[in-house]
Amino acid sequence: MLVVASPVEVRELSRCARKSGRTIGVIPTMGALHDGHVSLVRYARADCDFVIATIFVNPTQFGPNEDFSRYPRTLEADLELCRSAGADLVFTPDVTQMYGPTAQTSVRVSKLSLPFEGAHRPGHFDGVSTVVAKLFLITEPDRAYFGQKDYQQQLIIRQMVIDLDFGLQIVTCPIVREPDGLAMSSRNRYLEPDDRRIASEIFQTLLLAESLALTSNLTASQISVRMQERLRSIEGMELSYAEVVDEATLEPLTDRPLEAVALIAVRVGTTRLIDNMRIRFSNQSP
């Protein structure tokens, strides 16, 4: 497995792989890897001939009061996980290699970036879109792999790829969960033992939404209220949002669609956690 910090060298290696007839898959990450990231590398390994993982803690997607400085950097452990999962190359640039001293350009996906995480973290998705666009231009992949846990993010990247004609396929891979249902996240390591127990209630609330969609005649908006009531009742948990929305547009739903996505964001202790679940509705009428 190659470990390369130079964007120019990575681009040349990717082009060399393409010239030899190999398909290229990329997995953009910020490091602090866990089994969720490992699953993305394995999906890429199964689909593609040349697999590139990127590890870059991107400063432009952190707000002024967020955790850029304390975001875990675990490069050696991350490289071992990439190696064991089958990556061919890991791109590990530093900030100066990704953002020059005169950098002035950013990428914004307007409408999809406004609600939910966009409302709670202004500017976050501009940073995400910009760095992912740069990573695509450097690695020139056929496919890029993202986890469903960051549901809004993968929608935004999909829209960016369409709008800017990147000509690559976005593959969204299933959420990998702990035994109690908590979605794997680099931020889970911040949770104290009591917080960790409380955080498991997020998944239980998603299961409630799924059950209500299948077994009751409640509308999507009524299920959203039930989710909010449950999360607000949990001591030690601060609710940011809990909504059942259109899975393509993130717009609120008031009826009973065939399919939707339930989105949740909460704060437990000092840690912000997000999760989601695609849900199907039975054909009962409200």
N, C-alpha and C positions, 0 to 999 in steps of 0.2 A: 504494500500500500504506500502510495506516494503522499507526502505531506508538503504542501507548497503554499507559500505566503504571497507570491507575486501574481497579480492579476494577469500580467502579460504572459507569464509562463503557463498559467492555468488555461488561458485561451488557446495557446498553441497546442497544449496537450489534448484539449477537447477537439480541436480541429484535426489533429493527427488521428484521433480515434475515429472521427467521422469519415475521414478520407479512407480509412481501412475498412469502412462499411459497418462500423459498430454504432448502435443506438445509444444515446446518452441520457441518463437520468440524474437529476439533481435533487438534493434534500437540503433546503436552507434551514439552518438552526442558529441559535445563539449559545450553543454549548450547554453545559450542565445536563448532559444527556441522561435519559432514563429509558425504560423499556418501550415507551411510546415512540421515541425517536428511533430506537433500534428497529421497531416494526416498520417504520418508513424506509429505512435502508434495506430491509429484507424484501419489502414490496418492490423497490426499485431493482434490487438484485434479480428478482424473478422475472422482471419485465425487460430489463435493459442489459446491454453488453458492457457498458462502461458507466460506473456509478460514482458520482461526485457528491460528497457531503461537504457543506460549508459550515464553518464555525466562526461566528463574528458577533460580538455583543455590540449591537447597533445603537450608538448614543442618540440618534435623531428620533427614535421612537419612545424615548423616555421623557416624561414631563419633569418640570423643575422640582417637584416634591416626590418623585418616584425613585426607584431603587437601583439606578444604574451603577452607583459606586459599590453597592453591596450585592449586586447580582453575582451569583457564584461563577467563578472561573475554575474549571476542573479539566484543563486541556489534556493532561496525560491519560486520565481515566476515560475521557471522551474519545481519544484516539484509539484506545484499546477496544472500546465498544464498537467503533466504526470498523475496525479491523476484523473483529469477530463476526460482525454482521455481513461482511463481504464488500465493503467500499473499496474502490480502486484508488481513489484520490480524495484527500481532505484538503480543502482550501481554507487557510487560516490567516487572512490578512489582518493588519492592524488598522487603526482609524486613519492614519495618514495615507495609507494605500487606497482606502475607499473614498475618502473625502479630502481633496486637495485644499490648500490654503485659500484658493479663490473660488471654491465651489459655491454656486448660486442657484442650482437647479433642483427642483423637487417634483415629485409625481403625486397628483391628487386624484382620487376617484371620488367624485363629489357626493352623490346622493347616498350610496351605500355606506359611506364613512360617517354620516351624521348621527344616526341613532345609537343607542346602547353603548358599546365601548367608546365610540366616537364622541358621544355626549359627555361621558365621564372622564375621558382622557383626551382632551383637545390636542390635535396635532399628531397623535399616536399613529394613526393610519397613514398619514402623509410620510412619516418616517419609514413605516413598513413598506409602503408601495415603492418608495424611492430606492431603498436598499435592495429589495427583491428585483426591481427592474435592472439595477446594476449587476446583480448576481446572474440574472438571465443573460445579460449582454456579455458578461465575462465567460460564462460556462457554455453558452449556446446549446441548451439541452433540447431533446425531443420531448421529454416529460419531466414534470416537477411534482414532488410529493409533499403534501401537507396533511396535517391531522385534522379530523373533524372537530376536535375539542375547541379549536379557535375557529368557530363556524363563520363568524362575520369576516374574519381575515381571509379565509379561503374564498368566500364570495367576492371580496374586493379584488383579490389577485386574479380570479377568473375574469372579472370585468376589465381589469387593466390589460390582460393578455388579449382580450377581444379588441379593445379600443385601440391599442398600440400595435396590433398585428404582429405579435411576437411569434405566432406560428408554432406554438408548442401546446402540449396537452397537460392540463392540471388534473392530477389524480388526488382525490380526497380519500384518506384511509381511516378506518374505524378508530374510535376512541379506545385506548387501552386503559383498563381500570385496575385499581387495587382490589383485593378480595372483598372489601366492604363496599365497593362501588365507586369510591373516590377516583375521579379522573386523574391519571398520572400527569404531573406538572413539575417543572423545576422549582416552583415556589412551594411545593408541599413540604420541602425540607425546612421551611421557616416555621411550620406549625408546631406549637407545644403539644404535649400529649393530650391535654384536655381539648385543645383546639382541633386536634386531629379527629377526635371522637365527634365533635360538633360538625365538622366538615362533611362527615359521612351522610349527614341529613340532606345534603344537596341531591345526591343520587336518589334518595328515598322520595324526594319531592318530584323529581322527574318521573319516577315510577308511578306516583300518584297521578300526574298529568296523563301519562300513557293509559292508565287504567280508566280514568274518567272519560277519555276520548273513546274508548272501546265499549264501556259498559253503562254509561249514563247518556242522557240526552242534553248535557250541558254544551253551550257554545264555546268556541275558543276563548272568547273574552271572559266568560264565566269560569273556565278552567284557570285562566291567568289569575283571577281573583283568589281562587282556592289555593293556588301555589303561593301567592303573596301572603295570604293569611297564615299558612303553615310555616313559612320561613320566618315571618315576623314573630311567631310564637316561640321560637327557639332561642333560649337565653344564650348570649355570647355570640350571636350572629346578627350582622347588620346588612339589611337588604339594599342592594343597588337597583336591581330590576329582576322581574320574573314574568315573562310574557310568552304567549303562544302566537307565533307570527308566520307569515308567508315564507316558505323556505327558500324562495328565489329573490324576493324583494325586501324582506324583513318588515313589511308593512303589517300593521295590526289586523287581526281577523275578528269579525263579530259573528260569523256563522259557523257551520260545521263543514269545513272543507274535507276533501278526501285525505289529504296529507298536510302536515305543518311541522314546524320545529319549535320546541320549547326551549327558551333561553333563560339562563340564570346567571346572575353575578351577585356575590356577597362578599363581605369582609368578615373574616374570623380572626380575632386578635388583631394583628397588624398586617395580615396577609389577605390580599384580594384574590378571589378564586372565581373562575368561570366554568360553566359546563352547559351541555345541551343534549337534547335527544330528539331525533325525528320521531314523530308520532303519527299514527293512522287513526282515523275516525271511523266508527261503524256507520251504517247508513240510517241510523235512527234520526228522527227529526226532533228539534227542540219544541 
